[in-house]
């Protein structure tokens, strides 16, 4: 079942949405941290106020990685639990995973 179909479970949509927003926040936090680092390097000051932005990047990255792991784990579990005729083990591949 596709995640964006009307019949998809709410958990799928919630994790997809949270993962997407965490990814967007990660990109913006990383861009901001890089820009602040460049400004600090050009100004050549001794303050390290830009370090906070890198801590934010690391925190958001950890949250995004956790959400992506949950997102990738959920469909595999639902196929095995639902009794559908789909692959449950990692060594069994779907038709689109096989070479031509």
ROTOR-382103 format. One record per residue: residue number from 0; residue in three letters; chain; x, y, z of N, C-alpha, C in turn. Coordinates in steps of 0.05 Angstrom, whole numbers, plus 5000, padded with zeros to 4 digits. Each point is the difference from the previous one (the first is absolute). Example, Ala and Ser with C-alpha at 12.3 -4.5 7.8 and 13.67 -1.06 7.14 Angstrom:
% residues 2
ATOM     n   res   chain   n.east   n.north   n.up   ca.east   ca.north   ca.up   c.east   c.north   c.up
ATOM     0   ALA       A     5264      4886   5156      4982       5024    5000     5018      5024   5000
ATOM     1   SER       A     4993      5021   4986      5016       5024    5001     4985      5022   5014
% end
This chain:
% residues 100
ATOM     n   res   chain   n.east   n.north   n.up   ca.east   ca.north   ca.up   c.east   c.north   c.up
ATOM     0   UNK       A     5017      4977   5000      4983       5023    5000     5018      5025   5000
ATOM     1   UNK       A     4993      5018   4983      5015       5025    4999     4995      5017   5025
ATOM     2   UNK       A     5019      5015   5008      4997       5017    5024     4981      5023   4996
ATOM     3   UNK       A     4996      5009   4976      4984       5024    4995     4972      4993   4990
ATOM     4   UNK       A     4993      4975   4999      4973       4993    4992     4980      5006   5022
ATOM     5   UNK       A     4975      5005   4993      4980       5007    5021     4997      4978   5021
ATOM     6   UNK       A     5004      4974   4992      4997       4978    5019     5024      4994   5017
ATOM     7   UNK       A     5022      5016   4996      5024       4995    5015     4996      5005   5030
ATOM     8   UNK       A     5013      4985   5017      4997       5004    5028     5011      5028   5008
ATOM     9   UNK       A     4988      5012   5021      5009       5027    5008     5029      5000   5010
ATOM    10   UNK       A     5010      4978   5011      5028       4999    5009     5020      5004   4978
ATOM    11   UNK       A     4993      4989   4977      5018       5004    4976     5002      5030   4993
ATOM    12   UNK       A     4976      5012   4998      5000       5028    4992     5013      5018   5020
ATOM    13   UNK       A     4997      4994   5026      5012       5016    5021     5030      4998   4999
ATOM    14   UNK       A     5011      4976   4997      5029       4996    4999     5011      5012   4975
ATOM    15   UNK       A     4986      4997   4977      5009       5012    4975     5002      5031   5003
ATOM    16   UNK       A     4979      5011   5011      5000       5030    5003     5021      5009   5019
ATOM    17   UNK       A     5004      4986   5023      5020       5008    5019     5028      4997   4988
ATOM    18   UNK       A     5004      4978   4985      5026       4996    4987     5006      5021   4980
ATOM    19   UNK       A     4980      5007   4984      5004       5021    4980     5007      5027   5013
ATOM    20   UNK       A     4985      5008   5021      5006       5025    5013     5027      5000   5015
ATOM    21   UNK       A     5007      4977   5011      5027       4998    5013     5022      5003   4979
ATOM    22   UNK       A     4995      4989   4976      5020       5002    4978     5002      5029   4991
ATOM    23   UNK       A     4978      5014   4998      5000       5028    4992     5015      5017   5021
ATOM    24   UNK       A     4993      4995   5025      5013       5014    5022     5030      4995   5001
ATOM    25   UNK       A     5007      4975   4994      5029       4992    4999     5015      5016   4979
ATOM    26   UNK       A     4988      5002   4976      5013       5015    4979     5003      5029   5007
ATOM    27   UNK       A     4980      5012   5011      5001       5029    5007     5020      5004   5023
ATOM    28   UNK       A     5000      4982   5020      5018       5003    5022     5029      4997   4991
ATOM    29   UNK       A     5005      4982   4982      5027       4996    4989     5009      5024   4984
ATOM    30   UNK       A     4982      5011   4983      5007       5023    4985     5006      5024   5018
ATOM    31   UNK       A     4984      5003   5021      5004       5022    5019     5027      4997   5014
ATOM    32   UNK       A     5006      4975   5009      5025       4995    5014     5024      5006   4982
ATOM    33   UNK       A     4998      4992   4975      5023       5006    4981     5003      5030   4996
ATOM    34   UNK       A     4977      5014   4997      5002       5029    4995     5011      5014   5025
ATOM    35   UNK       A     4992      4992   5024      5011       5012    5024     5029      4995   5003
ATOM    36   UNK       A     5009      4976   4992      5028       4993    5002     5017      5017   4981
ATOM    37   UNK       A     4989      5005   4976      5014       5017    4981     5002      5029   5010
ATOM    38   UNK       A     4978      5010   5011      5000       5027    5011     5020      5002   5022
ATOM    39   UNK       A     5001      4980   5017      5019       5000    5023     5029      4999   4989
ATOM    40   UNK       A     5005      4984   4980      5027       4999    4988     5008      5026   4987
ATOM    41   UNK       A     4982      5013   4987      5006       5025    4987     5004      5023   5020
ATOM    42   UNK       A     4986      5000   5022      5002       5020    5020     5025      4995   5018
ATOM    43   UNK       A     5008      4975   5001      5024       4993    5015     4999      5009   5030
ATOM    44   UNK       A     4977      4993   5012      4997       5006    5029     5004      4975   5016
ATOM    45   UNK       A     5003      5004   5026      5006       4977    5018     4974      4988   5011
ATOM    46   UNK       A     4978      5011   4994      4975       4989    5011     4992      4975   4985
ATOM    47   UNK       A     4986      4982   5014      4992       4975    4988     4970      4997   5000
ATOM    48   UNK       A     4985      5022   4995      4971       4999    5001     4989      4983   4978
ATOM    49   UNK       A     5014      4995   4979      4990       4984    4978     5000      4970   5007
ATOM    50   UNK       A     5014      4992   5021      5000       4971    5008     4973      4990   5007
ATOM    51   UNK       A     4983      5018   5010      4972       4992    5008     4985      4989   4975
ATOM    52   UNK       A     5005      5013   4977      4986       4991    4976     5009      4972   4992
ATOM    53   UNK       A     5025      4993   5005      5009       4973    4993     4989      4979   5019
ATOM    54   UNK       A     4996      5008   5025      4986       4982    5019     4972      4995   4991
ATOM    55   UNK       A     4987      5021   4991      4972       4997    4989     5000      4981   4976
ATOM    56   UNK       A     5019      5002   4982      5002       4983    4977     5003      4971   5009
ATOM    57   UNK       A     5017      4995   5020      5004       4972    5009     4975      4989   5013
ATOM    58   UNK       A     4986      5017   5015      4975       4991    5013     4978      4994   4980
ATOM    59   UNK       A     4997      5018   4980      4979       4995    4980     5007      4976   4983
ATOM    60   UNK       A     5026      4996   4994      5008       4977    4985     4994      4974   5014
ATOM    61   UNK       A     5004      4999   5026      4993       4976    5016     4970      4995   4999
ATOM    62   UNK       A     4984      5021   5003      4971       4997    4999     4991      4990   4972
ATOM    63   UNK       A     5012      5012   4979      4993       4992    4973     5007      4971   4995
ATOM    64   UNK       A     5024      4992   5009      5009       4972    4995     4981      4980   5015
ATOM    65   UNK       A     4992      5007   5023      4981       4983    5015     4973      4998   4986
ATOM    66   UNK       A     4990      5023   4990      4975       5000    4986     5002      4984   4974
ATOM    67   UNK       A     5022      5002   4985      5003       4985    4975     5002      4970   5006
ATOM    68   UNK       A     5013      4992   5022      5001       4972    5007     4972      4990   5006
ATOM    69   UNK       A     4985      5015   5015      4972       4992    5005     4983      4998   4975
ATOM    70   UNK       A     5005      5019   4982      4985       5001    4975     5007      4975   4983
ATOM    71   UNK       A     5024      4993   4999      5008       4977    4983     4992      4974   5013
ATOM    72   UNK       A     4998      4999   5026      4994       4975    5015     4970      4994   4998
ATOM    73   UNK       A     4983      5020   5001      4971       4996    5002     4988      4984   4977
ATOM    74   UNK       A     5005      5006   4975      4987       4984    4979     5007      4971   5000
ATOM    75   UNK       A     5025      4994   5007      5009       4972    5001     4985      4985   5021
ATOM    76   UNK       A     4996      5012   5023      4985       4987    5022     4971      4996   4993
ATOM    77   UNK       A     4988      5020   4987      4972       4997    4994     4995      4979   4979
ATOM    78   UNK       A     5018      4996   4981      4997       4979    4980     5001      4972   5013
ATOM    79   UNK       A     5017      4997   5020      5003       4974    5013     4977      4994   5019
ATOM    80   UNK       A     4990      5021   5014      4979       4996    5019     4973      4996   4987
ATOM    81   UNK       A     4996      5013   4978      4974       5001    4987     4992      4974   4986
ATOM    82   UNK       A     5019      4981   4998      4994       4975    4987     4999      5003   4969
ATOM    83   UNK       A     5009      5022   4990      5000       5004    4971     5022      4982   4988
ATOM    84   UNK       A     4997      4995   4974      5020       4983    4986     5023      5017   4991
ATOM    85   UNK       A     5014      5012   5018      5023       5017    4993     5025      4990   5014
ATOM    86   UNK       A     5023      5009   4992      5024       4991    5013     5003      5010   5028
ATOM    87   UNK       A     5007      4983   5019      5003       5008    5028     5029      5000   5008
ATOM    88   UNK       A     5016      4985   4986      5028       4998    5008     5017      5018   4982
ATOM    89   UNK       A     5022      5011   5010      5016       5018    4984     5012      4987   4975
ATOM    90   UNK       A     5005      4973   5001      5013       4988    4977     4980      4995   4978
ATOM    91   UNK       A     4974      5001   5005      4980       4998    4980     4996      5028   4988
ATOM    92   UNK       A     5002      5003   4974      4998       5026    4987     4974      5003   4986
ATOM    93   UNK       A     4991      5025   4996      4977       5006    4984     5008      4999   4971
ATOM    94   UNK       A     4980      5001   4982      5006       4998    4972     5017      5024   4990
ATOM    95   UNK       A     4997      5023   5013      5015       5023    4990     5029      5000   5011
ATOM    96   UNK       A     5006      4982   5018      5028       4998    5011     5017      4982   4983
ATOM    97   UNK       A     4988      4983   4984      5015       4981    4984     5011      5013   4974
ATOM    98   UNK       A     5023      4990   4992      5012       5009    4975     4984      4990   4976
ATOM    99   UNK       A     5002      5014   4978      4985       4992    4976     5009      4974   4988
% end
